[in-house]
Amino acid sequence: MYKVFLTPYGGVNRIGGNIFLLEDSNSKVFLDFGLDFEKYRLYFDFPLNLPKTTSDLIITGVLPKICSHDEKQFFQYCELEKREGKRSRGWNVIETSPDEEFSVIISHAHLDHVANSIFLPSSVPIWLSTFSRLSFLTRYLVKRGSTLYDKLALSTKIKEKGYGIEKLEPEFFRNNYQIFRNNVPFKVQDILVEPYAVDHSIPGAFGFLLRAKDSSIAYTGDFRMHGVAEFFSKKFFEKLSKERVDYFICEGTNLGLNQVRDEKEVESSIEQVLKKFFDHGGEHAIIILSQTNIDRISKMYGIARKMGLNFYVSDEIFLLIYYILSGELKERIISPLPAIVKDPVLDKKARECWPGSNEVKSYGVIAGDMELIMLAEKQSLNCVNENDFSKIPHKSMILLHSLPSMLHRRFLKNSLIIVSTTEHENEEALYDLERFINQAMLVGIPLLRAHSSGHASVIELIEVIKTVKPRNLIPVHTQHQVFFKSYFEKLLNVNVIVPKEGQPITL
């Protein structure tokens, strides 16, 4: 008898670390391959206590042992081998071809959905959106081999030939990345995959409808209904409502007690705070956000335009925006981006979005890498050392992609920090927030929090499941699986399958 199996290896009874193996008779497909931050924190800490080898991550369970439903291990993770000898420097990557073919489909580029794919053999196709590939890989070009993840991400061709950072090339990276397009079906072995864009706190986020031989499986990835791209989510769930969805793998991040706040409220509250701050002699407004949260970066840029501020960004934010504005994604980004690459079309979009505003007084990049500095200067941008913010002009908005160490940088005394991060997006975000707060208090810089979730509220979640009407519901990416059982099964008469890590579910 023909059977389909779904085995969760992460993202079960916790938020993040999504890894779901879908198997039919001839196909093996992973839905996401992310890092479980909770498991990681039990054993490692950035920057002093980092894993040195893949074995460190396997022993601790950060990299799960993965088998097919019949308990056969069909691939091995890649490992690093340090080159021996006085003249030898660097490392080699040791990898073994899988015993069986398999593929990976990535919903979006947050690390809890994609980071552990770095450890897969280079022959494995990793399917993802154009923006996901761009945003996920940009970080590795900035760091260039400082951690185990960085070293496995980069191709040996970089070490052998060198490279220029001005253009992101696929050959810079070891893994086999394949691009899918919105609403364009593609085959992964014998499974037909239909990708649909969804609204999330990062562009390029997708949900999927997968058609196996006798069943249809929908996977939400991470989504919300209250951002600038909410219409994408609505179209996806309207599509599913017209299908017979046999199994609906659905995230439930915001179950429990969570604040309901949308992006418009975040933008409005930050603008009001900054107006008061600068009206009373403020000098630097420092905004901490994810470099991949393009929509929020755009909102901050709009505020800077309306208030006549200088606009400075950290290196990773600069490089990602540069790649977007220099390539095909420029036309697909919904919100206007800072014009670090001069383009009259960009300026027109900004003036239409923020009528009556003017271009920011000056642009600048905060960086320490010489090649990044040269690239910024080529765009006629000012460059400032990453350890000395005192060189940035007064009345500036400064965007940083991670919590800065307050004790090792020079700040202007009359500064304000607004923490506007969403999901964990890089290793720097694993710094203890309490330590950051203590340092800020010690040096005398006030802090505020302005946040809107990248995930659906409980009301939005209920509406989605009522719309889709799946035959079976599988809760993932949540700490409250029990709610799906107690609410949706009893009130909506939907069969809820509670997943358990490592245990196959027969679909």
C-alpha positions as CSV (number, residue, x, y, z in Angstrom):
1,M,0.0,0.0,0.0
2,Y,1.3,3.4,-0.9
3,K,2.2,5.6,2.1
4,V,3.6,9.0,2.8
5,F,5.5,9.8,5.9
6,L,6.3,13.1,7.7
7,T,9.0,13.0,10.4
8,P,9.7,16.1,12.5
9,Y,13.4,16.6,13.5
10,G,12.9,20.1,14.9
11,G,10.3,22.8,15.3
12,V,8.2,20.6,17.6
13,N,6.8,21.9,20.9
14,R,9.2,24.8,20.5
15,I,9.7,27.9,18.4
16,G,12.3,27.5,15.7
17,G,14.7,24.8,14.4
18,N,12.2,23.6,11.8
19,I,13.3,20.4,10.0
20,F,10.5,18.2,8.6
21,L,11.3,15.1,6.4
22,L,8.6,14.3,3.9
23,E,8.8,10.8,2.2
24,D,6.8,9.0,-0.4
25,S,7.9,5.9,-2.2
26,N,10.4,7.6,-4.5
27,S,11.1,11.0,-2.8
28,K,12.7,12.5,0.2
29,V,12.2,16.2,0.8
30,F,13.0,18.3,3.8
31,L,10.8,21.3,4.6
32,D,13.3,23.8,6.1
33,F,16.6,22.8,7.8
34,G,17.0,25.3,10.6
35,L,19.0,25.9,13.7
36,D,17.4,25.2,17.1
37,F,18.4,28.2,19.2
38,E,17.2,26.6,22.5
39,K,19.4,23.6,22.0
40,Y,22.3,25.7,20.8
41,R,22.2,27.9,24.0
42,L,22.5,24.9,26.2
43,Y,26.0,24.2,25.0
44,F,27.4,27.2,23.1
45,D,27.6,31.0,23.4
46,F,28.7,33.7,21.0
47,P,31.5,34.8,20.7
48,L,33.8,32.9,23.2
49,N,32.3,29.4,23.3
50,L,31.6,28.3,19.7
51,P,31.4,24.8,18.2
52,K,34.7,24.0,16.5
53,T,33.6,20.9,14.5
54,T,30.4,19.3,13.2
55,S,30.9,16.6,15.7
56,D,30.4,19.1,18.5
57,L,26.9,19.9,17.1
58,I,26.0,16.2,16.5
59,I,27.0,15.1,20.1
60,T,24.9,17.9,21.6
61,G,21.9,17.2,19.3
62,V,22.0,20.7,17.7
63,L,22.4,18.7,14.5
64,P,19.9,15.9,14.8
65,K,20.6,12.4,13.7
66,I,18.2,11.9,10.7
67,C,16.9,8.7,9.4
68,S,14.2,7.7,7.0
69,H,10.9,6.3,8.3
70,D,12.4,2.8,8.3
71,E,15.3,3.9,10.5
72,K,17.9,4.0,7.8
73,Q,20.5,6.9,8.0
74,F,20.8,8.0,4.4
75,F,23.4,10.8,4.6
76,Q,26.2,12.3,6.7
77,Y,26.8,15.9,7.6
78,C,29.9,17.6,6.3
79,E,32.9,18.1,8.5
80,L,36.0,20.4,8.6
81,E,39.5,19.1,8.4
82,K,42.3,21.4,9.4
83,R,45.3,21.5,7.0
84,E,48.5,20.2,8.6
85,G,52.0,21.4,8.2
86,K,53.8,24.7,8.7
87,R,53.0,26.1,5.3
88,S,49.4,24.9,5.3
89,R,46.7,27.2,6.4
90,G,43.0,27.0,6.4
91,W,40.8,23.9,6.1
92,N,39.3,21.3,3.9
93,V,35.7,20.2,3.8
94,I,35.1,16.5,4.1
95,E,31.8,15.3,2.6
96,T,30.3,12.0,1.6
97,S,27.7,11.5,-1.2
98,P,24.3,10.6,0.2
99,D,23.1,7.0,0.0
100,E,19.8,8.2,-1.4
101,E,18.9,11.4,-3.2
102,F,17.0,14.0,-1.3
103,S,16.3,17.8,-1.5
104,V,15.6,20.7,0.8
105,I,13.0,23.4,0.4
106,I,13.5,26.6,2.5
107,S,10.6,28.7,3.4
108,H,12.6,31.8,4.3
109,A,16.0,33.0,5.4
110,H,15.7,33.3,9.2
111,L,18.4,31.1,10.7
112,D,15.9,28.9,12.6
113,H,14.7,27.7,9.2
114,V,17.9,27.6,7.1
115,A,21.1,27.7,9.0
116,N,21.8,24.0,9.4
117,S,21.5,23.4,5.7
118,I,25.1,24.6,5.6
119,F,26.2,21.1,6.9
120,L,24.6,19.2,4.0
121,P,26.6,17.6,1.1
122,S,27.2,20.0,-1.8
123,S,25.3,17.6,-4.2
124,V,22.0,18.2,-2.3
125,P,19.7,20.7,-4.0
126,I,18.6,23.4,-1.6
127,W,15.5,25.2,-3.0
128,L,14.9,28.8,-1.9
129,S,13.7,32.2,-3.1
130,T,16.0,34.8,-4.7
131,F,15.8,37.0,-1.6
132,S,16.4,34.1,0.8
133,R,19.6,33.1,-1.0
134,L,20.8,36.7,-1.1
135,S,20.0,37.6,2.5
136,F,21.2,34.3,3.9
137,L,24.5,34.3,2.1
138,T,25.5,38.0,2.5
139,R,26.4,37.5,6.1
140,Y,29.1,35.0,5.2
141,L,30.8,37.4,2.8
142,V,31.0,39.9,5.6
143,K,32.4,37.5,8.2
144,R,34.6,35.4,5.8
145,G,35.4,32.3,7.7
146,S,35.3,33.3,11.4
147,T,33.0,30.4,12.6
148,L,32.3,26.8,11.7
149,Y,29.2,27.9,9.9
150,D,31.1,30.5,7.8
151,K,33.8,28.0,6.9
152,L,31.4,25.4,5.6
153,A,29.3,28.0,3.8
154,L,32.1,29.3,1.6
155,S,33.5,27.5,-1.4
156,T,37.2,26.6,-1.6
157,K,37.2,28.6,-4.9
158,I,37.2,31.8,-2.7
159,K,40.3,30.7,-0.9
160,E,42.0,29.6,-4.1
161,K,41.1,32.5,-6.5
162,G,40.1,35.3,-4.2
163,Y,37.0,37.3,-4.9
164,G,35.5,40.8,-5.1
165,I,32.7,41.6,-2.8
166,E,31.0,43.9,-5.3
167,K,28.9,41.1,-6.8
168,L,27.5,38.1,-5.1
169,E,28.3,35.0,-7.2
170,P,26.9,31.5,-6.7
171,E,30.3,30.0,-7.0
172,F,31.3,31.8,-3.8
173,F,29.4,29.2,-1.8
174,R,29.8,25.4,-1.3
175,N,26.2,24.3,-1.3
176,N,23.9,23.7,-4.3
177,Y,21.3,26.5,-4.2
178,Q,18.3,26.4,-6.6
179,I,15.9,29.2,-7.1
180,F,12.1,28.9,-7.2
181,R,9.7,31.7,-8.2
182,N,6.4,32.8,-6.7
183,N,3.4,30.9,-8.1
184,V,5.6,28.8,-10.4
185,P,5.3,25.0,-9.6
186,F,8.4,22.9,-9.6
187,K,9.1,19.2,-9.2
188,V,11.3,17.8,-6.4
189,Q,11.8,14.2,-7.4
190,D,8.2,12.9,-7.6
191,I,6.5,15.7,-5.5
192,L,5.0,18.7,-7.2
193,V,5.7,21.9,-5.1
194,E,3.7,25.1,-5.5
195,P,5.3,28.1,-3.7
196,Y,3.2,31.0,-2.5
197,A,4.7,34.2,-1.1
198,V,3.5,35.1,2.5
199,D,3.9,38.2,4.7
200,H,6.6,37.8,7.3
201,S,9.2,40.0,9.0
202,I,11.6,39.2,6.1
203,P,10.9,39.4,2.3
204,G,11.0,36.3,0.2
205,A,9.1,34.2,2.8
206,F,6.9,31.4,1.3
207,G,4.3,28.8,2.2
208,F,3.9,25.7,0.0
209,L,1.3,23.3,-1.3
210,L,2.9,19.9,-2.0
211,R,1.2,17.3,-4.1
212,A,2.2,13.8,-3.3
213,K,0.7,10.8,-5.1
214,D,-2.5,10.5,-3.0
215,S,-2.5,13.5,-0.7
216,S,-1.9,17.2,-0.6
217,I,0.2,18.8,2.1
218,A,0.3,22.5,2.9
219,Y,3.1,24.1,4.9
220,T,2.8,27.7,6.2
221,G,6.4,28.4,7.0
222,D,6.3,31.5,9.2
223,F,3.6,34.1,8.3
224,R,1.6,37.0,9.5
225,M,-1.4,39.1,8.3
226,H,-0.4,42.5,9.6
227,G,2.6,43.6,7.6
228,V,3.1,45.5,4.3
229,A,2.7,42.3,2.3
230,E,-0.4,40.9,4.1
231,F,-2.1,40.5,0.7
232,F,0.4,37.7,-0.1
233,S,-0.7,35.7,2.9
234,K,-4.4,36.2,2.1
235,K,-3.9,35.0,-1.5
236,F,-2.1,31.9,-0.2
237,F,-4.9,30.9,2.2
238,E,-7.6,31.7,-0.3
239,K,-5.8,29.3,-2.7
240,L,-5.7,26.6,-0.1
241,S,-9.4,27.1,0.7
242,K,-10.2,26.0,-2.9
243,E,-8.1,22.9,-2.5
244,R,-8.6,19.7,-0.6
245,V,-5.8,20.1,1.9
246,D,-5.3,16.7,3.6
247,Y,-2.6,17.9,6.0
248,F,-1.9,21.4,7.1
249,I,1.4,22.0,8.8
250,C,0.8,25.3,10.5
251,E,3.0,27.5,12.7
252,G,1.6,28.8,16.1
253,T,4.4,31.1,17.4
254,N,2.1,33.7,19.0
255,L,-0.1,31.4,21.1
256,G,0.0,32.3,24.7
257,L,0.0,35.9,25.9
258,N,1.4,38.0,23.1
259,Q,1.1,41.7,22.3
260,V,-1.0,42.6,19.3
261,R,0.8,45.3,17.4
262,D,1.2,45.9,13.6
263,E,4.0,47.6,11.6
264,K,2.1,50.9,11.3
265,E,1.9,51.2,15.1
266,V,5.7,50.5,15.4
267,E,6.5,53.1,12.7
268,S,4.2,55.7,14.3
269,S,5.5,55.2,17.9
270,I,9.2,55.4,16.8
271,E,8.5,58.6,14.8
272,Q,6.8,60.2,17.8
273,V,9.7,59.3,20.1
274,L,12.4,60.5,17.7
275,K,10.6,63.8,17.1
276,K,10.6,64.5,20.9
277,F,14.2,63.2,21.2
278,F,15.6,65.5,18.5
279,D,13.5,68.5,19.5
280,H,15.2,68.3,22.9
281,G,18.7,68.3,21.5
282,G,19.2,64.6,20.8
283,E,22.3,63.7,18.7
284,H,22.2,60.0,17.7
285,A,19.1,57.8,17.4
286,I,20.4,54.2,17.2
287,I,17.9,51.6,15.9
288,I,18.7,47.9,16.4
289,L,17.0,45.7,13.8
290,S,17.5,42.7,11.6
291,Q,19.4,43.4,8.4
292,T,16.9,41.2,6.6
293,N,13.9,43.2,7.9
294,I,13.8,45.2,4.7
295,D,10.3,46.7,5.4
296,R,11.3,48.1,8.8
297,I,14.6,49.5,7.3
298,S,12.4,51.2,4.7
299,K,10.1,52.7,7.5
300,M,13.2,54.1,9.3
301,Y,14.5,55.6,6.1
302,G,11.1,57.3,5.6
303,I,11.3,58.8,9.1
304,A,14.8,60.0,8.4
305,R,13.7,61.7,5.2
306,K,10.7,63.4,6.9
307,M,12.9,64.6,9.8
308,G,15.9,65.7,7.7
309,L,18.3,63.4,9.5
310,N,21.7,61.9,8.4
311,F,21.4,58.2,7.8
312,Y,24.1,55.7,8.7
313,V,23.9,51.9,8.5
314,S,26.1,49.0,9.6
315,D,28.1,46.9,7.2
316,E,25.7,43.9,6.8
317,I,22.7,46.2,6.3
318,F,24.7,48.2,3.7
319,L,25.9,45.1,1.7
320,L,22.4,43.5,1.6
321,I,20.8,46.8,0.4
322,Y,23.6,47.2,-2.1
323,Y,23.0,43.7,-3.6
324,I,19.2,44.3,-3.7
325,L,19.5,47.7,-5.5
326,S,22.2,46.3,-7.9
327,G,20.2,43.3,-9.1
328,E,16.9,41.9,-10.1
329,L,15.3,42.3,-6.7
330,K,15.2,46.1,-7.0
331,E,11.9,45.9,-8.9
332,R,10.3,43.5,-6.5
333,I,10.9,45.1,-3.2
334,I,7.6,46.7,-2.0
335,S,8.9,49.4,0.3
336,P,11.4,52.1,-0.9
337,L,14.9,51.5,0.2
338,P,17.7,54.0,1.1
339,A,19.3,55.2,-2.1
340,I,22.8,54.1,-1.4
341,V,23.0,53.3,-5.1
342,K,21.9,56.4,-6.9
343,D,18.8,55.9,-9.1
344,P,16.1,58.4,-10.1
345,V,13.5,55.7,-10.0
346,L,14.3,55.0,-6.3
347,D,14.0,58.7,-5.5
348,K,10.6,58.9,-7.3
349,K,9.3,55.9,-5.3
350,A,10.4,57.5,-2.0
351,R,8.8,60.9,-2.8
352,E,5.6,59.1,-3.7
353,C,5.6,57.1,-0.5
354,W,6.6,60.0,1.7
355,P,5.1,63.2,0.0
356,G,6.9,66.4,0.9
357,S,10.0,64.6,2.3
358,N,13.5,65.3,1.1
359,E,16.5,63.0,0.6
360,V,18.5,62.5,3.8
361,K,21.3,65.0,4.6
362,S,24.0,62.4,4.1
363,Y,24.6,58.7,4.0
364,G,27.2,56.7,5.7
365,V,28.4,53.1,6.5
366,I,29.8,51.8,9.7
367,A,32.5,49.2,8.8
368,G,35.9,47.9,9.7
369,D,36.5,45.8,6.6
370,M,38.6,47.6,4.0
371,E,36.9,46.0,0.9
372,L,33.5,47.1,2.3
373,I,34.8,50.6,2.9
374,M,36.1,50.8,-0.6
375,L,32.7,49.6,-2.0
376,A,30.9,52.2,0.2
377,E,33.3,55.0,-0.9
378,K,32.7,54.0,-4.6
379,Q,29.0,54.9,-3.9
380,S,30.2,58.3,-2.5
381,L,29.1,57.2,1.0
382,N,30.8,58.4,4.2
383,C,32.6,55.7,6.2
384,V,33.0,55.5,9.9
385,N,35.0,53.1,12.1
386,E,32.7,50.6,13.7
387,N,34.2,51.3,17.2
388,D,33.8,55.1,17.1
389,F,30.3,56.5,16.7
390,S,31.5,59.9,17.8
391,K,32.6,60.6,14.2
392,I,29.1,60.4,12.9
393,P,27.4,63.9,12.5
394,H,24.9,65.1,15.0
395,K,21.2,64.6,14.3
396,S,21.7,61.1,12.7
397,M,19.7,57.9,12.6
398,I,22.0,54.9,12.9
399,L,20.8,51.4,11.9
400,L,22.7,48.4,13.4
401,H,22.0,44.8,12.7
402,S,23.0,43.5,16.1
403,L,23.3,44.6,19.7
404,P,26.6,46.5,20.0
405,S,29.1,46.1,22.8
406,M,28.6,49.4,24.7
407,L,31.9,49.3,26.6
408,H,34.2,49.1,23.5
409,R,32.7,51.9,21.4
410,R,32.7,55.6,21.6
411,F,29.2,57.1,21.7
412,L,28.0,60.6,21.8
413,K,26.5,61.2,25.2
414,N,23.1,62.4,24.1
415,S,22.1,59.2,22.3
416,L,19.0,57.0,22.3
417,I,18.8,53.3,21.5
418,I,15.6,51.7,20.2
419,V,15.7,47.9,20.0
420,S,13.4,46.9,17.2
421,T,14.4,43.3,16.5
422,T,12.0,40.6,15.6
423,E,13.2,37.0,15.4
424,H,16.7,35.8,16.2
425,E,18.5,36.4,12.9
426,N,22.2,35.9,13.6
427,E,24.7,34.6,16.2
428,E,25.1,38.2,17.6
429,A,21.5,38.1,18.7
430,L,22.4,35.3,21.1
431,Y,24.2,37.8,23.3
432,D,22.4,38.1,26.6
433,L,20.0,41.0,26.4
434,E,20.4,41.7,30.1
435,R,24.1,42.3,29.6
436,F,23.4,44.8,26.9
437,I,20.9,46.6,29.0
438,N,23.4,46.7,31.9
439,Q,26.1,48.2,29.7
440,A,23.8,50.8,28.3
441,M,22.7,51.9,31.8
442,L,26.4,52.0,32.8
443,V,27.4,54.4,30.0
444,G,24.2,56.4,30.3
445,I,22.3,55.7,27.1
446,P,18.5,55.2,27.4
447,L,16.8,52.3,25.8
448,L,13.3,51.7,24.3
449,R,11.7,48.7,22.8
450,A,9.6,48.9,19.6
451,H,8.5,45.6,18.1
452,S,5.9,44.0,15.9
453,S,5.8,40.3,15.6
454,G,6.6,38.5,12.3
455,H,3.9,35.9,13.2
456,A,0.2,35.7,13.1
457,S,-1.8,36.7,16.2
458,V,-4.1,34.0,17.6
459,I,-7.2,35.7,16.0
460,E,-5.4,35.7,12.6
461,L,-4.5,32.0,13.2
462,I,-8.1,31.0,13.9
463,E,-9.3,32.9,10.8
464,V,-6.7,31.1,8.6
465,I,-7.6,27.6,9.8
466,K,-11.3,28.4,9.4
467,T,-10.5,29.5,5.8
468,V,-8.4,26.6,4.8
469,K,-10.6,23.9,6.5
470,P,-7.9,21.2,6.4
471,R,-8.8,17.5,7.0
472,N,-5.8,17.2,9.4
473,L,-3.9,19.9,11.3
474,I,-0.3,19.5,12.4
475,P,1.0,22.3,14.8
476,V,4.6,23.3,14.5
477,H,6.9,26.2,15.6
478,T,4.9,26.7,18.8
479,Q,5.3,26.1,22.5
480,H,1.5,25.4,22.8
481,Q,0.7,22.4,20.7
482,V,-2.1,21.6,23.2
483,F,-4.1,24.7,22.1
484,F,-4.5,23.2,18.6
485,K,-6.0,20.1,20.2
486,S,-8.2,21.8,22.7
487,Y,-9.4,24.6,20.4
488,F,-9.4,23.5,16.8
489,E,-10.3,19.9,17.3
490,K,-13.2,20.6,19.7
491,L,-14.6,23.8,18.2
492,L,-13.8,23.5,14.5
493,N,-14.0,19.7,14.3
494,V,-10.5,19.5,12.7
495,N,-8.4,16.4,13.4
496,V,-5.2,17.5,15.1
497,I,-2.1,15.4,14.9
498,V,0.4,16.4,17.6
499,P,3.9,15.7,16.3
500,K,6.7,14.2,18.3
501,E,10.4,14.8,17.4
502,G,11.9,11.9,15.5
503,Q,8.6,9.9,15.2
504,P,7.2,9.4,11.7
505,I,3.6,10.4,11.1
506,T,1.9,8.3,8.5
507,L,-0.1,10.6,6.1
